[in-house]
Amino acid sequence: MQTDVPPAPPCTCVIFGAAGSLTKRLLIPALGHLAEAGLLSDSFAIVGVARADMSTDAFRAGVRQDAHATRVADWLAERATYLQGNFDDAGTYARLAADLDQLERRWGTCGNRLFYLAVPPDAFAAVAGHLGRTGLSRESSDGCWRRVIVEKPFGTDLLSAQALNRELLGALAEHQIYRIDHYLGKETVQNLMVLRFANGLFEPLWNREHIDHIQITVAESAGVGTRGKFYDATGALRDMVPNHLFQLLTLAAMEPPTRFGADAVRTEKGKVLDAVQRLTAADVARDVVRGQYGAGPVGSADVEAYRRTPKVDPNSNTETFVALRLVIDNWRWAGVPFYLRTGKALSARKTEIAVQFKRAPFAMFRSSPIERLAHNILAVRIQPDEGIALQFNTKVPGLRLRSDGVRMDFKYADYFEAVPSTGYETLLYDSMCGDATLFQTAQEIEAGWRVVQPILDAWREAPGCDFPNYPAGALGPSAAETLLARDGRRWHEVG
């Protein structure tokens, strides 16, 4: 982690849902990594708020354990305090106000407050409303800031997302709301903008004249696991597409922003989603594939069928896989299809953006032994093996003229020292510094749901599915292969 950037400003970080797994697995470790790198102010404090019956000493012991960074674990723990309370109880916020006053005097946090909503989605509006009514989120004339981080899922459809935005904006100003998507904290995702806009090699080719199509894959080898209740009410489409996949889509397809700043970047991302061609019911039937995994081996492990997962309906029609073909109606991308897919219990874990360029004219090779040219593919690997690979044609050594596709492969681990990261460090640091570049606006959230809503509507009208339609350990249902084969294309390899 960079040490040549200044520490974040003084603040108190209030974590609602402090007893949950998100806090333990990701937020506290991320704060530990920031502290280890010297990127937290000496005037920093934590307040954990949750329903669990726990003392401040017990909470501090958990912070010390979860921080992992032993040099700063004690430093972070001594700045932590715990408040037990119900998120719907006004008394919780009165006690929180008193605790904040004490902490701000003790640690000199300047009255700056970062509220993190690590709570179930149905509690977002309630917490934000109480923060607004009690004045805890009110920004004062002395320059002290108040910011609220909201986790996904941000709504379950267009109407619920719009309703949630109205409720949040009834209590907070838009500039105070930081809608987080942890995918944007990944180094390779951010590097996509640098790759495109800082290299004269790529940007002149990044358009319909030179690109055949773009594939975006978020494949997971794990099944649903212990998330059966949540997942069966959500599904792959709602869980992944309006947020993670659309974030990758907008970064791959956006126009160059006028500057690398929050307003300019988020404006261009929003334009991409506005330009996505809306799907009709007929389009959904033809261009959207859904699947659900059955039993099968993934690597050396045997995975049970989704319908046998605890807290899942044994006759569930919830999809664990979705693939879709989208078209962006603008000058840069007219006629270039974007293929998106995501799924559980697939053959391997991989997140990748694969840009396939158009083939060069074959005329000059017709009288040679070369039968075909390999595709030129630029693959941006986001996880687990972060890097960028470029496939191109070259001559095979020997007396005869033969060609083959070869790869140049850049791996982050080969060039840069690996540092501990949860993916939340950059996002937490940026929110403390007031940089909203990597966070979503209300308009961007709703634009994503406008693309997805016709799919939800079409599926509601035709809910019956022949599930399961792919075994665990496969690449998804065969219809996903047909989706590309119909266009004379095929998916980039997952494994």
C-alpha positions, 0 to 999 in steps of 0.5 A: 500500500502506498505510503507517499499519500497523506493520512485521511482526515481525522474522523470517527467511524461509526459501524452499524452492524459491528457484530456481523461478518462484514465488519469482522472479515472485511472492514476491521482488517481493512482499517488495520491495513490502513493503520499499518500503512500510516493512512489513518489519522492519529485522531481516529476512533471507532464506534461499533453499533449492533444488537448483540449483547457485548461489552466494549472490552469484548468488542475491542478484543474482537477488533484486536483479533480481526485487525491482523496487523499486529503492530497496530492492533492495539492502537486500533482497539484502544480507539474502539467503543461499543454501543448495544442498541436496536437500529429502529430505537430512537434511544440508540441514537441519543446514546450514540450522540453522547458517545460521539461527543465524548470520543470527539473530545478525547481523540480530537476527531474534529467532529467528522463522522463516517457512518457505515451501514453494514446492516441488512438492506431493509434497515438502510432507510431506518438508520439513515432516517434516524441519523437525519432526524437526530441531527447526527448526520447534519453538516455544520457551518464549521466545516465538519463533514458527515458521510454515510456508506451504504452497502449493496444490494441497493434495491431489488428492482427499479421501484424499490431502488427509486424508493430507497433513493427517495428515503435516503435523500429525504434524510441526507444530501446526495454528496453525503451518500457513498453507495459502495461496490467493493469491486471498485476497490480492486486494483485491476478494476481501477487499472482499467481506466489507466490502461484505456486512457493513459496508453495511446496504444489502446484508446484509438482502437477502443471502438466499433471499428476495431473491436468485434465484441467484449465479454465480461465474466464473473465466475464463482466455483463455490456454491451458495453455501450458508446464504441459502435464505438470502440467495433464494430470494435474490438470485444471480441477476439481482445479486450481481448484474446491476452492481458488479457486472455493470460497474465493469461494463461501464468502465470498459465502455465509458467515454474519456472523462474530462478529468479523473474526478468524481463528477466527470467519471460518474457522469460518463459511467451513467451515460453508458447505462443510459445508452444500453438498448432496452430489452423487450420480452422477445429480446429477453427470451432470445438474449438472456439465459438463466440456469441453476446448478445441480449436483456435481464435482467442482475440483476435488469437492462434491457440491450438492444441488442448489435445491438441496441447500439449507433454507432453499425451496426444494422446488426453487426456480431461482437462478444461480447463473445468468448470461445476457447479450447487450447492445450499447446504442452510441457512436462508439459501440453501435453494433458491438455486442457485450456478453455478460455472464455470472454464476455459482458452482462453475468450473473455476473462480475467475473475473475477467473482461475479454476484449476481442478485436476484429480479425485482420484481412486474410487475403494475403495469406490465401496462397500460404499454408496459414489456414486461419488467424487466431483472434486478438484478445486483450484479457483483463484479469480481475481475480484471482490472478490479477493481470493483463494478457494480450493474444496476437499472431506470430510466425512459427519458427521453421522453413514453412510460413505458419502462424500461431496465437501467442500471449504476452502476460502481465501479472501484478505479482511479478511487478509490484509487491503484494500487500494485504488487502480486502478490497475495502481499503481504497474505498474507506480511505476515499470516503474519509477524504471525500473522493466519491469517484469509485462510488455510485450516484442515485442516477447510476443505480437507477439506470442499472435497474432500468436495464435489468427490470425488463428481464425481471418482468419477463421472468415473472410472466414466465416463471417455469424453468427446467431446473437444474440445467447444469451440473456443478463444475460445468461452465453453465447451461448449454444455452449460454454457449448457444447464445454466442454460437448463434453470433459465430462466437464463443466464450473465452475460457474460464479455467 
